[in-house]
Amino acid sequence: MIEVEKKFVLSEEEIQGLVKGSRFVGEVELDDVYYDTPDFALMKQDRYLRRRNGQFELKVSTALVIDAPTTHYRELTNKGEIREELGLGEGDFEWMVERAGYKPMVSIKTLRKKYKEGDFNIDIDSADFGHEVAEVELMVEKEEDVQGAIGRIKQFAFSKGLWDKSEGEIRGKVMEYLYRKNRAVYEEIAKSWKRLEAAHLRNN
């Protein structure tokens, strides 16, 4: 599955407008530990290996434009799929992660309030380093469905009075953390994304 998502930084009044008419699903605490090499090789490819509440996940960008306002990622939660994607060998999974050079690099705890409206998922996140963001998400099966999902999310934002907030880039949680806590690493990652984007455009 591919997660198509748009983030918003909203006032409390705007959050109430966003979730009006939606169903409150529940509240969860997320304990995320992001693994990477010391030079952040994964994040430089817009990939995120994390252990969320004890379970490993891998997010892999499928975006043609790396810094597009709406992001889309394949989310892998099956250890076999993560092994294949990262080229990890057989054996104890955590040991193979460590053997490949991936170490805990960023830890973030988040309180998430979850809502549902139709097939839209709405998350209101408050991270432990002071970052608060709202996310509107659709899940699609195929890459050819991504553009339609982006249009639907923009239309949904318009219906909630958030049209003027539906464009422009808002950093994801881990990138915002690095932007605030380690600006040099953040800038290295951002430069790498620009190189990836330029290489993609040259080859198409």
C-alpha positions as CSV (number, residue, x, y, z in Angstrom):
1,M,0.0,0.0,0.0
2,I,1.0,3.6,-0.6
3,E,0.4,6.3,2.0
4,V,-0.5,9.7,0.4
5,E,-0.4,12.4,3.0
6,K,-0.6,16.2,3.4
7,K,0.6,17.8,6.6
8,F,-0.9,21.1,8.0
9,V,0.3,23.4,10.8
10,L,-3.0,24.7,12.2
11,S,-4.4,26.7,15.0
12,E,-6.7,25.0,17.6
13,E,-9.7,26.6,15.9
14,E,-8.6,25.2,12.5
15,I,-8.1,21.8,14.0
16,Q,-11.6,21.8,15.3
17,G,-12.8,22.7,11.8
18,L,-10.8,19.9,10.3
19,V,-12.2,17.2,12.5
20,K,-15.8,18.5,12.5
21,G,-18.0,15.8,11.2
22,S,-15.4,13.1,11.5
23,R,-15.4,10.1,13.9
24,F,-12.9,10.1,16.8
25,V,-11.1,6.7,16.6
26,G,-8.8,7.0,19.6
27,E,-5.6,8.3,21.1
28,V,-2.3,6.5,20.9
29,E,1.2,7.1,22.1
30,L,4.0,6.5,19.5
31,D,7.5,5.7,20.6
32,D,9.6,6.0,17.4
33,V,13.3,5.2,17.2
34,Y,14.7,6.0,13.7
35,Y,17.7,3.8,12.6
36,D,20.3,5.0,10.1
37,T,24.0,5.0,9.4
38,P,26.1,7.6,11.1
39,D,26.0,9.7,7.8
40,F,22.2,9.2,7.5
41,A,22.4,7.2,4.2
42,L,18.8,6.1,4.4
43,M,17.3,9.5,5.1
44,K,19.4,11.0,2.3
45,Q,17.4,8.6,0.0
46,D,14.1,9.7,1.7
47,R,13.8,6.3,3.4
48,Y,13.0,5.9,7.1
49,L,13.7,2.7,9.1
50,R,12.0,3.0,12.4
51,R,11.0,0.9,15.4
52,R,7.6,2.1,16.4
53,N,6.4,0.8,19.7
54,G,8.8,-2.1,19.4
55,Q,7.9,-3.0,15.8
56,F,10.1,-2.3,12.8
57,E,8.7,-0.4,9.8
58,L,10.3,1.1,6.7
59,K,8.9,4.0,4.7
60,V,10.2,4.4,1.2
61,S,9.3,7.5,-0.8
62,T,7.6,7.0,-4.2
63,A,7.4,10.7,-4.9
64,L,8.7,11.9,-8.3
65,V,9.5,15.3,-6.8
66,I,11.1,14.8,-3.4
67,D,10.0,18.0,-1.8
68,A,6.4,18.0,-3.2
69,P,3.7,19.5,-0.8
70,T,2.0,16.1,-0.6
71,T,4.1,13.1,0.2
72,H,3.6,9.5,-0.8
73,Y,5.4,6.5,0.7
74,R,5.3,2.7,0.6
75,E,5.0,1.5,4.1
76,L,6.6,-1.9,4.8
77,T,5.8,-3.6,8.1
78,N,6.7,-7.2,7.1
79,K,10.2,-8.0,8.2
80,G,10.7,-10.1,5.0
81,E,9.9,-7.2,2.8
82,I,12.1,-4.9,4.9
83,R,15.0,-7.4,4.6
84,E,14.6,-7.5,0.8
85,E,14.3,-3.7,0.4
86,L,17.4,-3.1,2.5
87,G,19.4,-6.1,1.4
88,L,19.6,-7.6,4.9
89,G,20.6,-11.2,5.3
90,E,18.9,-14.0,7.1
91,G,19.2,-14.3,10.8
92,D,18.0,-12.3,13.8
93,F,16.4,-9.2,12.4
94,E,17.8,-6.7,14.9
95,W,21.2,-8.2,14.7
96,M,21.1,-8.0,10.8
97,V,20.0,-4.3,11.1
98,E,23.0,-3.6,13.4
99,R,25.4,-5.6,11.1
100,A,24.3,-3.5,8.1
101,G,25.5,-0.4,10.0
102,Y,22.1,1.0,11.1
103,K,22.0,2.4,14.6
104,P,19.4,4.4,16.6
105,M,19.9,8.0,15.5
106,V,16.7,9.9,16.4
107,S,14.1,9.1,19.1
108,I,10.7,10.9,19.2
109,K,7.6,10.3,21.3
110,T,4.3,11.5,19.9
111,L,0.8,11.7,21.2
112,R,-1.6,11.1,18.3
113,K,-5.3,11.7,18.1
114,K,-6.9,9.7,15.3
115,Y,-10.1,10.6,13.4
116,K,-11.8,9.1,10.4
117,E,-14.1,10.7,7.8
118,G,-15.0,8.4,4.9
119,D,-11.8,6.9,3.7
120,F,-9.8,9.9,4.9
121,N,-7.6,9.3,8.0
122,I,-6.9,12.5,10.1
123,D,-4.1,12.5,12.7
124,I,-3.4,15.3,15.1
125,D,0.2,14.8,16.4
126,S,2.0,16.4,19.3
127,A,5.6,15.4,19.5
128,D,7.8,15.6,22.6
129,F,10.1,18.3,21.2
130,G,7.3,20.8,20.7
131,H,6.2,20.1,17.1
132,E,2.5,19.9,16.4
133,V,1.1,18.9,13.0
134,A,-2.2,17.7,11.5
135,E,-2.1,15.0,8.8
136,V,-4.7,14.1,6.2
137,E,-4.1,10.7,4.6
138,L,-5.4,8.4,2.0
139,M,-4.2,4.9,1.2
140,V,-3.9,3.6,-2.4
141,E,-2.7,0.4,-3.9
142,K,-1.0,1.5,-7.0
143,E,1.3,4.4,-8.0
144,E,-1.0,5.4,-10.8
145,D,-3.7,6.2,-8.1
146,V,-1.4,8.7,-6.3
147,Q,-2.3,11.8,-8.3
148,G,-6.0,11.2,-7.9
149,A,-5.5,10.8,-4.1
150,I,-3.5,14.1,-4.1
151,G,-6.4,15.9,-5.8
152,R,-8.9,14.4,-3.3
153,I,-6.9,15.5,-0.3
154,K,-6.7,19.1,-1.7
155,Q,-10.4,19.1,-2.3
156,F,-11.0,17.8,1.2
157,A,-8.8,20.6,2.6
158,F,-10.8,23.1,0.6
159,S,-14.0,21.8,2.0
160,K,-12.6,22.3,5.5
161,G,-11.6,25.9,4.8
162,L,-7.9,25.1,4.6
163,W,-7.4,26.0,0.9
164,D,-4.7,28.5,1.6
165,K,-2.8,26.0,3.7
166,S,-2.9,23.1,1.1
167,E,0.2,24.2,-0.7
168,G,3.8,24.6,0.5
169,E,6.1,22.2,2.2
170,I,5.9,21.2,5.9
171,R,8.7,19.1,7.2
172,G,7.9,15.6,8.5
173,K,8.5,14.8,12.1
174,V,12.0,13.5,11.9
175,M,13.1,16.2,9.5
176,E,11.7,18.9,11.8
177,Y,13.6,17.3,14.7
178,L,16.8,17.5,12.8
179,Y,16.1,21.0,11.5
180,R,15.8,22.1,15.1
181,K,18.4,19.9,16.8
182,N,21.1,19.3,14.1
183,R,20.8,21.8,11.3
184,A,24.0,20.6,9.6
185,V,22.7,17.1,9.2
186,Y,19.3,18.4,8.0
187,E,21.0,20.5,5.3
188,E,23.1,17.6,4.1
189,I,19.9,15.5,3.8
190,A,18.1,18.3,1.9
191,K,21.0,18.7,-0.5
192,S,20.9,14.9,-1.2
193,W,17.2,15.1,-1.9
194,K,17.8,17.9,-4.5
195,R,20.4,15.7,-6.2
196,L,18.0,12.8,-6.3
197,E,15.3,15.0,-7.8
198,A,17.7,16.4,-10.4
199,A,18.9,13.0,-11.4
200,H,15.3,11.8,-11.8
201,L,14.4,14.7,-14.0
202,R,17.4,14.1,-16.2
203,N,16.5,10.5,-16.7
204,N,12.8,11.2,-17.7
